[in-house]
Amino acid sequence: MTADAEKVAARTYDYIVVGGGTAGCPLAATLSQNYSVLLLERGDSPYGNPDVKDNKGFFKILGNASEFPSVAEGFVSEDGVQLVRGRVLGGDTAINAGFYSRASFDYIRKMKWDEKLVNESYEWVEKKNAFKPNKLFRWSSAVRDAQLEAGVLPYNGYTLDHLEGTKISASTIDNDGRRHTAADLLQYANPDNIVVLLNATASRLLFNSSSGKVKVTGVDFMSSVDGHSYQVLINQFSHSSEVILSAGSIGSPQLLLLSGIGPSQQLKELNVSVLLDLKFVGKEIQDPPRATFTIASPKPLEFAQIQVVGIVDNSQVYIESASYFLQENATYEYLGITAIKVAFPLSRGELRLRTANPQDTPFVRYNYYSNSYDLQECIFGVKLMSNLSKTTSFQKFAIKGSGNSSVLHFIGSTLPQNQSDSKAFAKFCRDTLTTFWHYHGGCQIDLVIDKRHHVKGVDNLRVVDNSIFKDSPGTNPQATTMMLGRYVGVHILQERVNN
């Protein structure tokens, strides 16, 4: 790793990977086995940062996302929802809740991926970054038992596979509370073939269109260390050298738009020269909505990441939970969180440039619940959470009231209890609308890229990250996004051998 932009820009590379995040790190590590690779990351190193290393830093990172510099960048969608994205080597794996679970077999088949290579690529990731919990925390155990009481069956025990019912899965946070990010996958890299440049924000792609074809030649980027702009080029003597965008569902479509690739009318409005009118760049974006309730526990709870998931309604709704505590002087407040995710919403939105400045986060609008199906799925999920709250396992956290009564002490919105009052459940969905940070889309396969991840109409340019997904994979997408980086990297290596 280095921050010396001038030295890095003085040579050429077989591959330039833009974005050292969830997909970019495993992709760069894989390509470096045989070829020279430059990995450009706009953030700093996660190593030595106590908030990244310790799982207890999760809420602190989210709370400081509006500050700069920070390992997380906070922004607000046009829907008014507070969002964050990683600004650090390792990307969102450095700032998330750690849950690790594979995509469903159905999802893998719909993506038409090679199932054998998918499995091998997951295993490659898991040797470094997936840890089986050696125990369940008190809240996780209670939610698991409540789900079984409420009929979220069968019980699948511990498994990385995506299975209907209730299961325990792995985490990228180990049993000592230490986080492992996608940056750890760079340990697989050939150190003689890779350079990781930190604090480098890509501003646009460089092109040569003299032959009549649009061909990428390199990347223009700015160093936040010295404030200067630099250009770095791919090896012009190899037809197989490429720039690969792995900047995420915000960064990758943004960089295409800044480079003049996207809906021409939008680009003209910001005086961006149109290189290629590709109308679906930034379109069809999604953020699966989340509805949440929180209770104050009269019993001590650990600071616990997600360990258990409920997969219900033919895999359309997921239940996840976590717990933490607040300390003020010698007083503790213990909080248990339970949430549902509408897994495959039909509502879709759009990303547009805010300005032509690459430092400015684009406008994003996800249009949550604009399709009535999504709200009906949320209502189903919230009714299920209401049933969970009535189980014996949950009532152990009730607070004694007057006489023999006991009630759950809700923090914020109270769960509706009357199952026939669908309006109350719909209101709860809207009132507690927030995010699991599982946004995706903007460079979708078949719309912006082909099945080999090449950007349509452009030579030597691919996209490999969660912007290519039509739907979010698995209960939590980080496992599959890391797998994708390895998977596509292996395919690229195979392509070069075949050629």
JOFENKA-V515509 format. One record per residue. N is the residue number from 0. D_FIRST is the distance of its C-alpha to the first C-alpha in Angstrom with 2 decimals. Layout:
N/D_FIRST, N/D_FIRST
This chain:
0/0.00, 1/3.76, 2/7.14, 3/9.22, 4/11.10, 5/13.90, 6/12.27, 7/10.63, 8/14.13, 9/16.00, 10/15.88, 11/16.91, 12/15.74, 13/17.92, 14/16.40, 15/14.70, 16/14.17, 17/14.67, 18/13.79, 19/11.28, 20/14.30, 21/17.02, 22/17.63, 23/14.53, 24/12.33, 25/15.25, 26/16.15, 27/12.96, 28/12.96, 29/16.63, 30/16.63, 31/14.16, 32/16.96, 33/18.97, 34/17.29, 35/14.44, 36/12.32, 37/10.31, 38/9.35, 39/10.18, 40/10.13, 41/12.59, 42/11.83, 43/9.67, 44/8.25, 45/11.39, 46/11.04, 47/13.58, 48/15.38, 49/18.91, 50/20.16, 51/17.70, 52/18.13, 53/21.94, 54/24.01, 55/26.27, 56/23.71, 57/24.55, 58/27.45, 59/25.93, 60/23.02, 61/25.66, 62/27.82, 63/25.24, 64/24.13, 65/26.17, 66/24.30, 67/21.45, 68/18.72, 69/18.73, 70/16.74, 71/19.81, 72/21.67, 73/25.41, 74/27.90, 75/31.48, 76/32.88, 77/36.07, 78/37.79, 79/36.98, 80/34.62, 81/31.69, 82/28.42, 83/24.69, 84/21.51, 85/17.96, 86/15.70, 87/12.55, 88/10.01, 89/12.78, 90/15.34, 91/18.86, 92/18.31, 93/16.85, 94/20.10, 95/22.88, 96/25.72, 97/24.31, 98/27.26, 99/26.61, 100/29.41, 101/29.81, 102/31.60, 103/35.30, 104/36.70, 105/38.55, 106/35.40, 107/33.82, 108/37.07, 109/37.35, 110/33.93, 111/35.34, 112/32.33, 113/32.77, 114/33.56, 115/32.73, 116/29.23, 117/28.74, 118/29.74, 119/27.52, 120/24.50, 121/25.36, 122/25.71, 123/22.30, 124/20.80, 125/23.31, 126/22.54, 127/19.35, 128/20.19, 129/23.98, 130/26.18, 131/29.96, 132/31.41, 133/33.57, 134/35.83, 135/36.70, 136/36.67, 137/40.07, 138/39.49, 139/37.90, 140/40.86, 141/43.35, 142/41.96, 143/41.98, 144/45.59, 145/46.56, 146/45.27, 147/47.35, 148/50.35, 149/49.97, 150/49.95, 151/46.29, 152/46.98, 153/46.48, 154/44.37, 155/41.67, 156/40.18, 157/36.55, 158/35.12, 159/32.02, 160/34.41, 161/35.65, 162/39.31, 163/42.02, 164/43.08, 165/41.32, 166/38.40, 167/35.72, 168/32.22, 169/28.82, 170/26.03, 171/22.26, 172/23.22, 173/24.42, 174/27.73, 175/26.37, 176/25.23, 177/21.48, 178/19.56, 179/17.45, 180/15.50, 181/14.58, 182/10.93, 183/12.65, 184/13.75, 185/10.46, 186/11.97, 187/14.38, 188/12.18, 189/13.01, 190/10.11, 191/12.15, 192/12.24, 193/9.02, 194/6.34, 195/4.64, 196/5.95, 197/6.95, 198/10.58, 199/11.88, 200/15.28, 201/17.01, 202/20.55, 203/22.37, 204/22.46, 205/23.88, 206/26.97, 207/29.55, 208/32.91, 209/35.16, 210/36.24, 211/37.46, 212/34.57, 213/31.64, 214/28.54, 215/24.93, 216/23.30, 217/20.01, 218/18.57, 219/19.24, 220/16.72, 221/16.70, 222/14.12, 223/15.13, 224/13.96, 225/16.66, 226/18.66, 227/18.89, 228/19.01, 229/17.55, 230/18.38, 231/16.45, 232/18.70, 233/19.12, 234/20.98, 235/24.55, 236/26.16, 237/25.44, 238/27.36, 239/25.08, 240/21.81, 241/20.99, 242/19.25, 243/18.98, 244/19.17, 245/17.82, 246/17.99, 247/20.79, 248/24.50, 249/24.18, 250/21.31, 251/22.25, 252/25.93, 253/25.18, 254/23.11, 255/25.92, 256/28.46, 257/26.74, 258/26.71, 259/30.45, 260/30.52, 261/32.67, 262/36.16, 263/37.58, 264/39.71, 265/36.88, 266/34.83, 267/37.89, 268/38.49, 269/35.20, 270/35.80, 271/32.93, 272/34.01, 273/34.76, 274/33.23, 275/34.24, 276/36.46, 277/34.85, 278/36.72, 279/34.94, 280/31.47, 281/31.05, 282/34.22, 283/35.10, 284/32.47, 285/33.24, 286/32.54, 287/34.71, 288/36.73, 289/36.94, 290/39.94, 291/39.64, 292/41.91, 293/41.19, 294/43.62, 295/43.90, 296/44.55, 297/47.18, 298/45.39, 299/42.06, 300/39.08, 301/35.62, 302/32.38, 303/31.96, 304/29.68, 305/31.30, 306/32.75, 307/35.78, 308/36.53, 309/39.89, 310/40.11, 311/43.45, 312/45.62, 313/44.63, 314/40.90, 315/41.34, 316/40.66, 317/38.22, 318/38.76, 319/35.91, 320/36.02, 321/34.20, 322/35.37, 323/34.33, 324/36.15, 325/36.58, 326/37.54, 327/39.72, 328/40.96, 329/42.48, 330/43.06, 331/40.99, 332/41.22, 333/40.19, 334/39.35, 335/39.33, 336/37.97, 337/39.12, 338/38.22, 339/39.04, 340/37.04, 341/38.93, 342/36.96, 343/38.05, 344/39.32, 345/41.17, 346/40.35, 347/37.83, 348/36.44, 349/34.66, 350/31.58, 351/32.31, 352/30.49, 353/31.32, 354/30.57, 355/28.87, 356/26.09, 357/22.84, 358/22.19, 359/25.46, 360/25.61, 361/28.30, 362/31.68, 363/31.88, 364/35.18, 365/35.53, 366/39.33, 367/39.49, 368/42.91, 369/44.14, 370/45.28, 371/47.91, 372/46.75, 373/43.60, 374/45.74, 375/48.08, 376/45.24, 377/44.07, 378/47.66, 379/47.85, 380/44.73, 381/45.90, 382/49.29, 383/47.61, 384/45.77, 385/49.16, 386/50.55, 387/47.74, 388/48.67, 389/52.22, 390/51.44, 391/52.32, 392/48.67, 393/47.86, 394/51.10, 395/50.05, 396/47.93, 397/50.89, 398/52.18, 399/55.86, 400/58.04, 401/61.74, 402/64.08, 403/62.48, 404/60.07, 405/56.31, 406/53.72, 407/50.01, 408/48.64, 409/46.61, 410/44.05, 411/44.25, 412/45.94, 413/48.47, 414/48.67, 415/51.87, 416/54.23, 417/56.84, 418/55.62, 419/58.05, 420/56.70, 421/54.17, 422/54.07, 423/52.82, 424/50.06, 425/49.09, 426/48.99, 427/46.75, 428/44.31, 429/44.23, 430/44.21, 431/41.25, 432/39.26, 433/35.56, 434/32.47, 435/30.57, 436/27.62, 437/28.13, 438/28.47, 439/28.16, 440/29.60, 441/29.51, 442/28.55, 443/30.93, 444/31.72, 445/34.99, 446/34.90, 447/31.73, 448/30.23, 449/32.05, 450/31.83, 451/29.14, 452/27.03, 453/27.75, 454/28.53, 455/32.27, 456/33.36, 457/29.98, 458/28.73, 459/25.16, 460/24.09, 461/23.66, 462/22.98, 463/21.65, 464/21.63, 465/24.40, 466/25.87, 467/27.61, 468/29.63, 469/33.28, 470/33.46, 471/31.05, 472/30.61, 473/31.80, 474/32.48, 475/28.81, 476/26.62, 477/23.17, 478/24.19, 479/25.37, 480/22.54, 481/20.01, 482/22.70, 483/23.00, 484/19.43, 485/20.16, 486/23.74, 487/23.19, 488/20.48, 489/23.13, 490/25.73, 491/23.84, 492/23.44, 493/27.15, 494/28.12, 495/26.71, 496/28.58, 497/31.70, 498/31.48
